[in-house]
Amino acid sequence: MIGVEWAYRLAGGVFAVIALASAFDKANRKRWNNAAFWGLFAASFLAGSRLGDLANGVLVIAMVAIGGLGGIGLSRPPTTSGAERETSASRWGSWLFVPVLVIPATAFAGTLAFKALKFHGARLVDPAQVTVISLALGVVLAFVLAVVMLRPPPAAPANEARRLMDSIGWAAILPQLLAALGAVFTLAGVGTAIGALIGRWLPMDTRLAAVVVYCLGMAVFTAIMGNAFAAFPVLTAGIGAPLIVGRFGGDPAIMGAIGMLAGYCGTLITPMASHNIVPTALLGLPPGAVIRAQAPTAIAVLMANIALMYFLVFRF
Amino acid sequence: MMSLIGIAVVIAGLMARFNPIVVVTVAAIVTGLAGGLDILTVVAALGKAFNDARYISVVFLVLPVIGLLERAGLEARARTVIGALRAATVTRLLIAYLAIRQLSAAVGLLSLGGQATMVRPLIAPMAEGADESRHGEPSTARRVLIRAHAAGVDNVGAFFGEDIFLALGSVLLIQAVLAQNHIAAQPLRIALWALPTAVAAFVIHASRLVLLGRRLSAGKPGTDGA
């Protein structure tokens, strides 16, 4: 069986190549920081499953110290000029789209195929891993296709990978760090404390108040945690289940569905979510640009969610 | 109650513009210590969760491929193709992508879109190309606005499409959390009731993209979101 570890080894290999190429980059003043940061990321992917929790924790703190305090330099590996790209673009035409589209196409086919693969009625690969493995497979196919088609110089793949990874820089580990913060919050009982606080200080003796507090709470708590999945259990145990379903007899499926979507409105406006951090880095945007583009939609959809829940949850 | 200090650390740290990865790590350690855990337990919990979340970063694997294709003129080509389509405008392109992203997410195909796989190599350059063919080389503020909206469309489409799909994490999580609270709910009904919000989100965001198009045509570069 192909496990997710296979995709991790591949990613670890790519990060190791980036680390090595960084170490030899004499033009980058901070090249040793870059090499250490990407090297540790590579180690996490190659050996993380065997390292043990404490060693992984020390690795994380070392990466944060290098990336967050020491700082990694933005490398400028050799690439093509604008004019060269225009010439190449007119030479290759729309063939250039083929490798890009191979990635989602393989991910799509893989997701369907792996899900159909059953052994005595049980799935061979678990659904969360199917997506990751299919994505990795798509990337390998696309890479081979791009290299065969374009025949770039041997150093180009490593240099291009480094150019893009360095432009993301420390933000590359933020999504995983936020997941780790969520785990520590759960361990320390932050959710329970917030639930108790909301229950004690906010009056929720009408249906409307309960719905408004639940939806707003989902959005705000999601914005703080960067993740609606962390907010949902807290708000549902604190307000949703005892009040909306328990006291006022609301429909649990409607409450859960709309409550989660109210949380997503919080994801759209928080600097803590990888969904906003990664595109900001990838597209070279100033901080906050993606959030500003999304905020009016987030607020309008949140209000729509409150109205929808209020009118639907007590009716069905 | 002491464990809430971590939230204060996050808010204060981000407002003081400290590096976010430092803020998040300090917040995690402070929260753990305030919650009565010893430092080694906190570091181990941090390490375990970071390790378990590696699947999130597998998406960076696409960058070498995207980089190679950009080197060969991918962005330039995306601009040209859209520029040649006379009917293509920023608004129409982004609304079409919003619809595709929402529908594909709704049938479980979240991996068909994405910031690294679709927005950076295709959607953002196409949107810029559509603008450029009508209004010429965009100013920096205008370029930022268009790119930010390209990223926003991907997020809005994914978020308000995915909950309609039954077997996806969110629907199963909703069901599991309700079950922990001794409430039974059918996944099918949870997915069904995500539909009204999905429709509302599409109407709201598509309307905003129409407004964005008007602002772009009026020649306002736009520093605040449209």
Interface residues (C-beta under 8 A of the other chain):
Chain A: V4 A7 Y8 L10 A11 V14 F41 S44 F45 G48 S49 L51 G52 D53 L54 A55 N56 G57 V58 L59 V60 I61 M63 V64 G67 G68 L69 T79 T80 G82 E84 R85 E86 T87 S88 A89 S90 W92 G93 S94 L96 F97 P99 V100 I103 P104 A107 F108 T111 P127 A128 Q129 T131 V132 S134 L135 A136 V139 A142 F143 A146 V147 L150 P152 A156 P157 A158 N159 E160 A161 R163 L164 M165 I168 W170 A171 A172 I173 L174 P175 Q176 L177 L178 A179 A180 L181 G182 A183 V184 F185 L187 A188 G189 V190 A193 I194 L197 I224 A228 F229 F232 P233 T236 A237 G240 A241 V245 P252 A253 I254 G256 A257 I258 G259 M260 L261 Y264 T267 L268 P271 M272 S274 H275 N276 I277 V278 P279 T280 L282 L283 G284 L285 P286 A289 V290 R292 A293 Q294 A295 P296 T297 A300 V301 A304 N305 L308 L312
Chain B: M1 S3 L4 G6 I7 V10 I11 L14 N19 P20 I21 V22 V24 T25 A27 A28 T31 G32 A34 G35 G36 L37 L40 V42 V43 A44 A45 L46 G47 K48 A49 F50 N51 D52 A53 R54 Y55 I56 S57 V58 V59 F60 L61 V62 L63 P64 V65 I66 G67 L68 L69 E70 R71 A72 G73 L74 E75 A76 R77 A78 T80 V81 G108 L109 L110 S111 L112 G113 G114 Q115 A116 T117 M118 V119 R120 P121 L122 A124 V144 L145 R147 A148 H149 A150 A151 G152 D154 N155 V156 F159 F160 D163 A167 G169 S170 V171 L173 I174 Q175 V177 L178 Q180 N181 I183 A184 A185 Q186 R189 I190 A191 L192 W193 A194 P196 T197 A200 A201 I204 H205 R208 D224 G225 A226
